[in-house]
Amino acid sequence: MSKRTKQATKLFSDGFNCSQSVLSVFGEEFGLTKDVCLRLASPFGTGIARMQETCGAVTGAIMVIGLKYGKGENGTEEDKANAYKLSQEFIAGFKERHRTICCRELLDGLNINTPEGMAEIQKRELFQISCSKYVHDAVELTEVIL
């Protein structure tokens, strides 16, 4: 396990969301403070604003890919195309490991926004067991791409 994967899983276990945990361990490499990364990624947790759409670990990783390879003010269309390509490679790798990038599917179809769904998620410890693995794998896959 790399230093970053350890840091990210620790952040996640300390109460930061999946997206925050992934983005923040790469931020300083791109001139962003940990606090800026935590704030930027904050609404992306639990499948973007608790909507259980795209997994926050995935969105955090894609932000990192964008930081390194994305098209900036002086960038080119090739930069943007490369960021798309690398993001697609990341997504394919994540899907290979976990079959989907959809938060609700990753949480076995359970709805975090209902008392019943949240109770079942907590009973099965899905955040601690499954989501921490998604954070770990997102960081690991991102390290390979970078």
Summary of the structure (lengths in Angstrom):
residues: 146
radius of gyration: 14.9
end to end distance: 16.5
largest distance: 49.8
contacts: 477
relative contact order: 0.17
helix: 70%
strand: 1%
